[in-house]
Amino acid sequence: MTARSQSVSNKPLTKKEEYNVISKYIEIGSYTETGNELGISRQTVTRHVMKFMKDHPEEYQAMLDAFLAKNKMQMIHQNAHTTKKALDKVDELLDDTMSLKEAAMAYGILYDKGALMKGEATSNSAIVIKMAGDVEELSK
C-alpha cells in the first residue's frame, strides 16, 4: 500500500468523497480497481459501498439506474452507427455474392439487435386478420 493510500484510508471521508467512491465503484464495478483509481484501499471502498447500500438502498439504486441509463443511451447511439455500417456492407454484398436469404437473415438480425438494445419486442405477438363483411354472415 502506498503512503498516499494509507494516509487517505485512515481519515474519515467527507460526504463528497464518499459519493465519489460510490459513483466510481458503480462505474468500474470492482472494489480493487476503484481503490486503485482513487488512491484508497480496497477495504475502504468495500466498507463505504456496503454501508451506503445498507443505509441508502433507494439512493444507491437510483445512482445505479442513472449510470445504466446513460450507458444504454451510449450503446444505442454506437449501435445505430454500427448498424448503418453493417447495412451498407450487406447492400454491397447483396449486389455481389450474398443470396436474398442471407440478406434477409442479416437484416433481421440487425433489426432484432437494435430493437433489443432499445428494450423493444422483437417478435409479433398478435395476428390481425381483417375480413371483408360481417363475421356472422361469412361463417354461414
N, C-alpha and C positions, 0 to 999 in steps of 0.2 A: 504494500500500500504506500502510495506517495505521501510526502509530508502534507501536501495540499489537501488530498482527500481525507487524510487522518484528521487534520485540524477542522475541516468543514463538517465532517460527520460527527464530531464531538460537540458541536454547538447546536442549539435548537434552531430549526428552520423557521423563517418568517412565513406568514400566510402566502406571500407572493412566491417564495422559494418552494413551498410545499405544492402550490398549484403548478409550478414549473416542473417539479418532479412527476406529478400525476400526469400532466399533459405529455411530457416526454416519454413516460412509460407507455401511455396509450399509443403514442406514435410509433415507438420502437417495438414494444411487446416483449421486452426482455429486461429483467432486473439488472443483470450484469452489464449489458450494453448501455442501459440508461445510466447506471452508476459511472461507467467509464466516460460517457459523454459529458456528464455533469461534474465529474471530479469528486464523486462521493462513493461510498462503499455500496456493494450490492445489498448488504444487510440494511443500510439506511433507507435505500429505495424500497425494499420489501416492507419494512416496518411502516413507512409513510403511506405506501399504496394500500396495504392491508387495512390500516387504521382508517384511512379515508373511505375505503369501500364499505367498511363496517359502520362508520359514523354518518356517512353521507351517501347512501346507496343510490338515491334518485339523482343526485348531482353527478356522481360518477357515471351512471348510465347515460345521463344527458350529454356529458363530455364525450363518452364513447360513441354515442349515436351521432353526434355532430362530426366527429372525426370520420366515422364510416360514411356518412352522407357526403362529406367533402371528397373523400377518396372515390366514392361511387361516381360522382359527377366528373371527376378527372378521368376515371376509367371509361365512362360513356363517351366523353369527348375523344379520348385516344382511340376507342373502338370505332367511332364514326370515321376517323381519319384512316385507320387500318382497313375498315370495310370498304371504303372508297377505292383504296389501292387494290384490294383483293378483287372487287368487282371489275375494275379496269383490266386486271390480269385475266379474269375469266372471259371477259369480252374478247380480249386478244387471242386467247387460246381457242375460244369457240370458232373464231374465223379460221384457225389453222388446224388444230389437232383434236380438240375436245368434242365429244359427242353431245347431242342435245340432252341425253340422260345425265351425263356427267355435269353439264352446266346447270341443269335443274337441281341436282343434288347440291352443288356448290352454292347456288343462290339460296336454296332452302336452309342450308347450314348457316350461312351468313345472316339470313333473316332471323332464324331462331336464336342465334347467339346475341344479336342486337336486342331482340325482344327480352331475352332472359336478363341481360345486363340492365335493362330499364325496369325489370320487375313485371313485365307483361306476360300474358299467356302465350304459349307457342302452338297451341292446338285449338281447333274449333271444337267447342263442347256442345254445340247445338246445330241441328239441321233444320232449316226452314224451307218448307215446301209451299209454294204459292199455287193455288189451284184456281182455275177459271170456273166460276159458278159456285153455287151453293153446295156444301158438302153433303147435305141431306139428299139433294137431287142427284148428285154424282154417284152416291152409294147405291142407288136403285138398280 
